[in-house]
Amino acid sequence: MTESEHTTPIQRAPRVRVVATSSCSAAVPTQPAAVRAAATAAEPDSRRGWASVGAVALGAFVIVMTETLPVGLLPQIGDGLHVSLGLAGLMVLVPGFSAAVSAPLFFLGSGRFDRRSVILALGLTVLVSNAVVAVAPNFVLVLIARMFFGATLGAFWTVVSPVGPKLVGPAGGTRAITIIAAGISGGTVVGLPAGQFLGNLLGWRLTFATAAAATLLVVIVQAIILPGIRPDGRTHLRDLVGVVTRRAAGFGMAAGALAFIGQFTAWTYITPFLMDQTHLSSGVISLLYVVYGCGGIVGSIVAGSLFKRGVIGSFGGAATVVAALVIGLACAGTSPWLAMLLFVLWGLFWGVVNPGTLVWILDAAPETPEAASAVNVTNLQIALAVGSGLGAILVSSTTLQTVFLTGGFIILASAVLAATAARFVTLAPRQ
């Protein structure tokens, strides 16, 4: 099955109607008049549509910030709750498994709910999770709070990923997705260094309390800006199965999984690599995290234009560059300036690969975007956990250089698979 078979569903009127304002309901039911009415109604609300995309990107920002925040706080949390560093690391791993399970379950059970209400409710759940961690008297309660955060994470990406095109229309859909992806990079920019900086300044409990306050502000902004967003109305198990069994989606899932396994095999141990191999100070590394994340934001924005020329080719090309950069770090990591350059470029091109996994799957099943998004969340969260686990095994039995070489070649395999997929499937051209 090729993607060209689904070109027609992409342009069906219902997908355009989802984004339009309530004035469209008064349009004359004939097709030409409906199209003209939708275009007329969408025009004055275009600014609100893009503002809404920005509000959703803020949600992505605070979600990823919360996800990555513990990384810089693990030693403090371990000492504060009297658990080992390895046990404290479960705060990072538990949400991933929880998200992998929750994404398809949430898809199946949330078909009737307005997406605006869902986004606000999920934001409040993140707020509660951060607040509970801030006051938890023991590590068990911390893990329970992080488990619920992970469930929220899976539900959030299932709903939010297809929302961008609904807010601004199909013509701006790709750009909207990449703006939301830029929010992911922004969360990485803040989450990693903030964990270290605020942890040293305020302590880990007040750091999570600050994250809860930031989440509240984002929810208030979303409540003010976001319009009502109708659900797709498709929440059947057969939709999930239909996504997985499509050849184009299968290629996309496999390529995305390999990219994430390779990425997180290396990324999980980037801090000890930069400290031990490149001999950079913790302050310089924190600054590099910020620059890496800014590069990811730029890459995500540029990706919108690249995907219009071809999603598979853009994904494969960016994955090839990321693989070369990670392998280059393994081979040239002792040179500080070269290592820093390779690291920053890594962030830039990963900013293309990351949203590319989602856009590929969405184009594989354009008539069931939330089902495609749920499948993508589960696939990538499992891949993330596998990558982190593989890195842990390698780092305990080999060297950090071997960890990065392994990660780089796995990402290269993802690029090769994308090149193979381009010969067998054709994604519908994006607007």
Residue, then its C-alpha position, 0 to 999 in steps of 0.5 A: m500500500t502506498e501513501s499516494e492512495h490516501t491523497t484524497p482523504i487529506q483534502r476532504a472538507p471535514r479536515v478543513r472544517v475542524v479549524a474553522t470558526s463557528s461561523c462556518s456552520a451557517a455556510v450553504p451546504t453546496q460544496p463550492a459555497a462551503v469552501r468559500a465560506a470556510a476560507t472567508a471565515a478562516e481569514p479573520d481568525s488566522r492570528r488566533g489560530w497561530a496564537s493557539v498553536g503557540a499556546v499548544a507549543l507552550g504546553a509541549f514546552v512545559i511537558v518536556m521541561t517536566e520530563t527532563l527536569p529530574v536529570g540535573l537533580l538526581p543526586q539531590i533527590g537521592d540524598g534528600l529521600h535516602v535512595s541510591l542514584g540508580l533508584a532515583g533514575l527511575m524518575v526518568l525511566v518510569p514516565g516513558f513506560s507509562a506514556a507508551v501504555s497510556a497513549p493507545l488507551f487514551f486514544l480509545g477512551s477519549g473520542r467524545f471529548d473536546r480537545r481544548s478541555v482535554i489539553l487543559a485537563l492534562g496541563l492541570t495533571v502535570l501541575v499536580s504531578n510537579a506539586v506532589v513531587a515537591v512535597a512528597p515525604n518518600f520516594v514511593l510517592v515521587l514515583i507514583a506522581r511521575m507515573f501519572f505524569g508519564a500517563t499524561l505525557g502519552a495522552f498529551w502527545t496523542v491529542v496535541s500532535p494532530v491539533g496544529p493542522k486543526l487550528v490553522g488549516p491543512a495549508g499551515g499544518t506542517r508549519a504548525i507541527t514544527i512549531i509545536a516541535a520547537g516547543i519540545s526543543g525549548g523544553t529541553v533547553v530549559g529542563l536540563p540546565a534548569g535542573q542544575f541551576l535551580g537545584n543548586l539555588l533553591g533545592w530540588r523541592l522548590t525547583f519542582a514547585t517552580a515547575a508547577a507554577a510555570t505549568l499553571l501559567v501555561v494552563i491559564v494562557q491556554a484557557i484564554i487563547l485556545p478555541g474549542i477543538r472538535p475530536d476526530g470521532r474515530t477511537h476504534l481499535r481497528d484504527l490503531v491496527g489500520v495504522v500499524t498494518r500499513r506498509a508506509a507506516g511500518f517503514g516510518m515506525a521502524a525508521g523512527a524507532l531506530a533513530f530514537i534507539g540510537q539517539f538515546t543510546a548516546w544522549t543518555y550519557i552525553t554529560p559523562f562523555l563531555m566531562d570525561q572525554t572532552h574535559l569540559s566543565s559542568g558550566v560549559i556543558s550547561l551552556l552547551y545544552v542551551v545551545y543544543g536546544c536552540g539548534g533544535i528549535v531552529g531545526s524544527i522550524v526549518a523542517g517545515s519547509l523541508f517536509k514540503r519537498g519530501v518527508i522521507g528524504s528530509f528525515g533520511g538526510a537529517a538522520t544521516v547527518v546526525a549519525a555522522l555527528v555522533i560517530g564524529l563525537a566518538c572519534a574526535g571527542t578529545s578536541p573541545w572545540l570540535a566536540m562542541l561544534l559537533f554537539v551543536l550541529w547534532g541539536l540542529f539536525w535532530g530538530v529535523v529528525n524528531p518531527g519527521t517521525l511524526v509527520w511521516i506517520l501522520d501522512a501514512a494515515p491522514e484520515t486517522p491522525e490521532a490513531a497515528s499519533a498514539v501509535n507513534v507515541t508508543n513506538l518512540q517511547i519504547a524505543l527511547a527506553v530501549g536506547s537508554g537501556l542499551g546505553a546502560i549495558l554498554v557503558s557498564s561493559t565497554t567505553l563511552q566511545t563505544v556507546f557513541l559509536t553504537g548509537g551513531f551506527i544505529i541512527l545510520a541504519s535508520a537513514v538507510l531504512a528511510a532510503t529503502a522506504a523511499r523506493f517502495v512508498t510515496l507519501a502524499p505531498r504536503q501543502 
